[in-house]
Amino acid sequence: MANSIKKVSTRDGGKAHLGNIEQAAISGVEQGLTQLKYRDVKVQTDTAAETLSAADAGKIIVIPNVGQDSVYSLPAPEVGLHLNVVGFGALAADGHDVSFHTGTLNTDYFHGAIAHHDSNQTSQTTSIVWADGDSNDKIKLDVPEAFDVHFMGKSSTSWYVWGWMMSATVVTIGD
């Protein structure tokens, strides 16, 4: 969109000519507005096992209130491939877990950390749970109340992981 604004109205009704700096600023705002886009959202199904897709990169992936313990497998990692997975469907923790596994167990791994916010009403603490990057290929969110977890391809065999989850039970990351 080319900036065609050369004059503006002043508060007293007069006209003022814009200089190059003002025209450049308006052009920058116009370009920014044409670039603005809300992220696409994909809602996963309530199922015991599902594979996430590389085609979902860049979308917000919503995990519904699951009716059973559910495992979501990641696609093969690619450098820069980003999956953002969120869950907030239950009105209260309902006894079901959500797990994430690498697509190829014992070959692909997680490297990073997830902040666990303890929702136990007596202590309400936060702890960090680490993924070692060389053997951890499973993440289990025990009875999650809400979570926002990011996976980004570090290499062809490793995912960076970061984010948070809230539950009375600490998240586990392991082999």
N, C-alpha and C positions, 0 to 999 in steps of 0.2 A: 504494500500500500504506500504510495508516494505521498509525502506531506504536501498538501496544497494550501495550507493555512499561511497567509502572509500578513494578515491584520487581525487584531482582536478588538473587541469593544471594551472600553474602560468603564469604571464604576459610574462616572458622570455622563456616560453615553457617547463619549468621544471615541475616536479610532486611534489605535497605536500600531505602528508597523513593527513586525518582529525582526530581530537580527538573526544572524546565522546560528548563534548558540541556541536561541530559543527554538528555531526551526529544527535544529538537530535534536534537541531534547524531545520535542513533540514526535519526531520521526522515530526515536528510540522507544517511546511509549507505544506508538502504533505497532511497531514490530513486535514488542513484547506481548501485546494483546493478541496478535495473530498467532503467537507461539503457545499461548495458554491452552492447556488441555487437561481435563480431569482424567485421572487414571481409570482404565477399564476395570470392572469387577467381575470375578467369576466365582459363583457359589458352587462348592463341591457337593456331592450327594452324601446322604447319610448311609454309609456303607462300612462294612468291616475292613475292607482293603481297597485301596485306590491308588493309581499311579498318577502323579502330577506330570504335566507335560512342559517341555521347553517352550512350546507355543504360548504358555501362560506367563512367560517372563514379562516383567513390567506391569502386570496386572496385580490388583489386590485379590488374593485368593481367600475366600471366606470358608472356614470350616463350620458347618452347622452344629447345632446341638445334637451330638451323636447319640444314638439309642443303644450303643454297644461300644466296647473297646475298639478303636479304629486305628489302622496303620495306613499312613500315606507315604508312598515310596517316591523318592525324587528321581528325575531323569538323570542321565549321565551328566556329570559336571562339565561345563565349558567355561573357559575364562570369561568373566564378566556377566555370565547369565545370572539374572537376579529374580528370585521368587520371594514375595512378601506374603506370608500366611498369617491370617488373623482368626481369632475365635472369640465369640462373646455371646453365643446363642442361648446358653442356659440362664435361667433366672437365678439359679443357685447351683452349686456343685451337685452333680447327680450320680456319682459313682462310676462314671465312664471315663476312660483314659484316651488320649490322643497321642499317637507316636509317629515319628518321622524316621524313615530308614533311607540310607543311600540306596540307589538303584541296584548296585552290585555290592552285596555284603562281603566283607573281608577284602575288598579291593578299593572301594571309594570310602573317604573318611570325612569327618567334621573337624573343623579347626576354629575355635573361637569361644564365646561364652554367652550364657543366658542368665539374666538377672531373675532370681526367684523372689517374688514378693509373698511372704507368708501371710495369709489372711486369717490365721488363728487369732481370735479376738483377744487373747491374753498376752501375746508377745509381738505380733506384727513386725517382723524383721525382714530385711532383704539380704540375700546372699548371692554370690556369683558361682555358677557351676560351669566348669571348663570342659571343653572338648580338646583332646590332645593332638589332633591332626595326623596321627599315624596308626590308630587302631579303633577309635570310636566311630561307629557307624550307625548307632541307634540313639534317638532322643525320645524320652518318654515324659509327657506332661501328665502327671497323675492328677486326676479329677480336676482339670483346669476350670477356673471360673472365667478367665479371660487371658488372651495372649496375643502377642505381636512378634513374630519371629521372621527373620530375614535369612535367606540362603543366597550366597553369591559364589559362583564358580571361581575357585582359586587356581585350579589347574585341571587337567583332564582326569584326575583321580581324587580331588579334594574340594570340599565346600567350605567357605567361610560361613560361620553362623554367628548371629547376634540377635538380641532382642530381650523380651521379658515375658514372664508368665506369672499369674497369680493363682495360688492354691494354698490349701492347708498342708499339702504334701510337697516336698521339694522335688524339682525336676531332676531326672537322672539322664546322664549321658554316658554311654558305655559301648561295649563290644557286643 
